[in-house]
Amino acid sequence: MRKSTIALHRDELKPAGVDIQPLSSLKSVVPVPHRDDHYMFVLLQAGSFLWEVDFKEIRMKGPSVCFIAPGQVHRYIDFRKAKGWLVFADTALVPPQYRNIFDTYLNVRQAVSSDREDAVFKLIPLLEQVLAEVARPLGAGVLGSLLETISGLVASGLVQERQAASLIGEPKYHTVARFKQLLRTQYKEVKQVKAYAALLHITPLYLNEVLKEVTGFSASYWIQQEVLLEARRMLYYTALDVKQIAYALGYEDHAYFSRFFRKHTGMTALDFRGAKPLFVPS
């Protein structure tokens, strides 16, 4: 039964802002799709995992790592002989330079193959020990340093490709990261490329150029995708009608929103709502 809002898991972390869950403790029952107010890192040493993240399928085969960002609607669908951990981290504990990388790859590339001897796996037992002793002098600082290293290792895996790695630190990369940060918070109110360019103090032409170089797509594409993604979430996971969803997404004319949705998805909003789930548990 659909509700009026998508479930948001908030304030679930320990006071230290970090929590760890062994994959061996997961239940076989498929959980309800939900959002978190924190990051989740999936560190898979062995076995396989199938995730549903914002209507996309993420298949992991160990060893590999994955991140799920705050606000993404997600759940795991299946796992087989999975060995590893889920690491939950308060956003404030993930350094801005790594959050920029995660924002850049959001809904593009969130999982990457790793190595069985990757340092990220070796750090988890140490993280567990420090978390258990966080009350000791300087414990919180040590915990923060370990989490920073772990999130950095996941981020570095995402930029292994030469082209992506060469862009890190360049103005173009920071422009893309800043655009995506603005887009995630303002897409309901701001939908024009020129408006985002103005907020970034650059021209629309330059914004499109750097986005195409770094991501392969234009600014208008990313604006449309952000709106469509939230529209899909609300249609499938809530009981709001199309008029209410259009208004929530910043459209005063619900008919215009309906045409926009159909143009870019190939189906009406109601047809999408009536479609079967993307994944059917076996």
Legacy VTK file of the C-alpha trace (Angstrom):
# vtk DataFile Version 3.0
C-alpha trace
ASCII
DATASET POLYDATA
POINTS 282 float
0.000 0.000 0.000
1.448 3.348 -1.053
1.883 6.117 1.502
1.861 9.881 1.093
5.640 10.092 1.481
8.696 7.933 0.829
10.111 6.427 4.013
13.137 8.341 5.280
15.460 6.685 7.766
16.962 9.455 9.856
18.902 9.702 13.107
19.600 5.964 13.081
23.357 6.128 13.521
25.224 5.783 16.773
26.237 9.053 18.477
29.651 8.771 16.796
27.971 9.071 13.386
29.255 5.714 12.131
27.801 2.225 12.184
28.832 -1.127 10.700
26.719 -4.121 9.753
28.221 -7.423 8.541
26.566 -8.660 5.372
26.175 -12.038 7.051
23.579 -10.475 9.376
21.219 -9.375 6.574
17.792 -10.986 6.402
16.610 -12.710 3.244
13.353 -10.712 3.289
13.487 -7.886 0.732
13.253 -4.590 2.673
10.884 -1.729 1.889
12.424 0.890 -0.448
13.531 3.909 1.568
15.875 6.885 1.760
18.603 7.489 4.325
19.877 10.781 5.705
23.435 9.417 5.589
25.857 7.663 3.264
26.039 3.898 2.973
29.106 2.099 1.632
28.740 -1.489 0.477
32.055 -3.307 0.833
31.677 -6.727 -0.787
34.646 -9.054 -0.362
33.031 -12.126 -1.912
29.700 -13.345 -3.235
27.118 -11.297 -5.121
24.600 -8.548 -4.418
21.683 -7.089 -6.352
20.505 -3.602 -5.436
17.663 -1.434 -6.641
18.799 2.205 -6.438
16.595 4.916 -7.915
15.013 2.471 -10.401
18.399 1.245 -11.578
19.850 -2.194 -11.097
23.273 -2.361 -9.462
24.793 -5.823 -9.611
27.861 -6.379 -7.470
30.233 -9.314 -7.589
32.946 -9.492 -4.978
35.377 -8.033 -4.514
33.750 -4.672 -5.216
32.613 -1.491 -3.486
29.575 0.746 -3.875
28.186 3.946 -2.386
24.573 4.987 -1.860
24.076 8.679 -1.192
21.657 10.420 1.174
18.242 10.798 -0.445
18.502 7.920 -2.907
15.611 5.462 -2.760
17.093 2.000 -2.417
16.795 -1.562 -1.180
18.640 -4.808 -1.737
16.840 -7.414 -3.815
19.057 -10.454 -3.504
22.440 -11.590 -2.230
24.337 -14.869 -2.524
27.198 -15.973 -0.281
27.866 -12.308 0.456
30.849 -11.563 2.664
31.707 -8.038 3.715
30.123 -5.061 5.436
27.714 -2.166 5.174
29.285 0.989 6.570
26.891 3.824 7.439
28.356 7.306 7.807
27.030 10.716 8.742
27.414 13.104 5.818
29.518 15.453 7.923
32.167 12.724 8.311
32.651 12.361 4.550
35.082 15.082 3.387
33.745 17.570 0.797
36.255 16.485 -1.865
34.927 12.929 -1.682
31.297 14.050 -1.579
32.023 15.978 -4.793
33.161 12.763 -6.451
30.090 10.878 -5.235
27.845 13.678 -6.522
29.541 13.541 -9.909
28.997 9.792 -10.263
25.522 9.724 -8.702
23.153 7.603 -10.832
25.982 7.148 -13.327
28.530 4.824 -11.755
28.121 3.955 -8.098
29.810 0.547 -7.907
33.283 -0.480 -8.998
35.274 -3.702 -8.990
37.981 -3.904 -6.378
40.767 -6.238 -5.282
40.541 -8.881 -2.599
43.551 -7.283 -0.895
42.223 -3.733 -1.183
43.072 -1.657 1.878
39.416 -0.722 2.348
38.617 -4.283 3.474
41.566 -4.399 5.850
40.463 -1.185 7.561
37.031 -2.432 8.644
38.204 -4.593 11.593
40.183 -1.587 12.816
37.145 0.648 12.361
35.058 -1.799 14.402
37.620 -1.780 17.201
37.891 2.011 17.295
34.103 2.350 17.193
33.851 0.077 20.232
36.369 2.259 22.057
35.228 5.643 20.775
34.861 7.000 24.319
38.619 6.821 24.850
40.630 10.086 24.580
40.754 11.296 20.959
38.573 8.334 19.950
36.165 10.441 17.897
39.011 12.003 15.961
40.581 8.642 15.192
37.196 7.304 14.088
36.723 10.291 11.803
40.149 9.761 10.256
39.392 6.118 9.529
36.036 6.960 7.970
37.696 9.643 5.859
40.191 7.071 4.589
37.506 4.503 3.812
35.325 6.983 1.918
38.435 8.206 0.088
39.319 4.688 -1.017
35.803 4.174 -2.372
35.976 7.523 -4.181
39.393 6.698 -5.648
37.989 3.489 -7.094
35.394 5.506 -9.004
38.016 7.657 -10.709
40.430 4.926 -11.714
39.910 5.640 -15.403
42.657 7.852 -16.737
40.313 10.475 -18.151
38.346 10.805 -14.917
41.447 10.782 -12.738
43.074 13.511 -14.806
40.105 15.812 -14.218
40.164 15.599 -10.428
41.297 18.924 -9.023
40.724 20.814 -12.265
38.261 23.745 -12.415
36.069 21.800 -14.863
35.625 18.978 -12.373
34.693 21.367 -9.564
32.197 23.083 -11.870
30.454 19.773 -12.551
30.433 18.841 -8.862
29.040 22.244 -7.857
26.364 22.070 -10.575
25.181 18.669 -9.381
25.103 19.869 -5.774
22.973 22.861 -6.770
20.750 20.670 -8.911
19.997 18.227 -6.099
18.775 21.014 -3.830
17.118 23.412 -6.305
15.661 21.343 -9.152
12.115 21.940 -7.929
12.502 25.714 -8.168
15.190 26.116 -10.846
14.869 24.342 -14.195
16.692 26.608 -16.647
20.300 26.036 -17.727
20.975 29.772 -17.741
19.803 30.032 -14.117
22.305 27.393 -12.953
25.028 29.025 -15.033
24.279 32.342 -13.325
24.494 30.713 -9.890
27.902 29.329 -10.894
28.999 32.668 -12.399
29.717 31.130 -15.806
27.994 31.149 -19.198
25.443 28.510 -20.208
27.724 27.571 -23.120
30.651 26.860 -20.803
28.452 24.909 -18.375
27.280 22.664 -21.195
30.819 22.213 -22.491
32.263 21.010 -19.187
29.287 18.783 -18.414
29.548 17.081 -21.789
33.301 16.615 -21.352
33.092 15.155 -17.851
29.747 13.313 -17.932
28.892 12.995 -21.611
25.575 14.830 -21.226
24.373 18.441 -21.330
23.043 20.529 -18.451
19.455 20.281 -19.697
19.727 16.487 -19.702
20.770 16.407 -16.039
18.027 18.863 -15.047
15.425 16.718 -16.797
16.777 13.524 -15.234
16.670 14.962 -11.711
13.029 15.983 -12.140
12.051 12.684 -13.768
13.789 10.658 -11.084
11.894 12.340 -8.263
8.664 12.114 -10.283
9.161 8.351 -10.653
9.891 8.007 -6.959
6.708 9.869 -6.005
4.553 8.051 -8.537
5.691 4.608 -7.518
6.316 4.940 -3.793
3.604 7.416 -2.730
-0.169 7.755 -3.149
-0.036 11.398 -4.289
-2.006 12.075 -7.452
-0.420 13.533 -10.588
-1.577 17.080 -9.807
-0.050 16.916 -6.335
3.203 15.521 -7.687
3.387 18.182 -10.394
2.896 20.903 -7.795
5.485 19.342 -5.459
7.994 19.373 -8.309
7.433 23.043 -9.034
4.916 22.833 -11.890
1.806 24.984 -11.546
0.392 23.483 -14.758
-0.045 19.759 -14.165
-0.938 19.216 -17.825
2.477 20.591 -18.827
4.140 18.243 -16.331
2.188 15.301 -17.760
3.361 16.137 -21.294
6.945 16.544 -20.054
6.856 13.169 -18.321
5.410 11.376 -21.338
7.848 13.012 -23.761
10.907 11.890 -21.805
9.753 8.478 -20.580
7.538 7.247 -23.407
4.579 6.622 -21.097
2.058 8.604 -19.107
2.504 9.174 -15.402
-0.456 6.917 -14.635
0.876 4.174 -16.898
4.171 4.319 -15.030
2.375 4.102 -11.693
0.432 1.081 -12.873
3.472 -0.745 -14.201
4.863 -3.716 -12.297
7.888 -3.205 -10.016
11.250 -2.915 -11.715
12.488 -5.970 -9.852
10.474 -9.001 -8.818
12.051 -11.041 -5.998
12.461 -14.698 -6.940
LINES 1 283
282 0 1 2 3 4 5 6 7 8 9 10 11 12 13 14 15 16 17 18 19 20 21 22 23 24 25 26 27 28 29 30 31 32 33 34 35 36 37 38 39 40 41 42 43 44 45 46 47 48 49 50 51 52 53 54 55 56 57 58 59 60 61 62 63 64 65 66 67 68 69 70 71 72 73 74 75 76 77 78 79 80 81 82 83 84 85 86 87 88 89 90 91 92 93 94 95 96 97 98 99 100 101 102 103 104 105 106 107 108 109 110 111 112 113 114 115 116 117 118 119 120 121 122 123 124 125 126 127 128 129 130 131 132 133 134 135 136 137 138 139 140 141 142 143 144 145 146 147 148 149 150 151 152 153 154 155 156 157 158 159 160 161 162 163 164 165 166 167 168 169 170 171 172 173 174 175 176 177 178 179 180 181 182 183 184 185 186 187 188 189 190 191 192 193 194 195 196 197 198 199 200 201 202 203 204 205 206 207 208 209 210 211 212 213 214 215 216 217 218 219 220 221 222 223 224 225 226 227 228 229 230 231 232 233 234 235 236 237 238 239 240 241 242 243 244 245 246 247 248 249 250 251 252 253 254 255 256 257 258 259 260 261 262 263 264 265 266 267 268 269 270 271 272 273 274 275 276 277 278 279 280 281
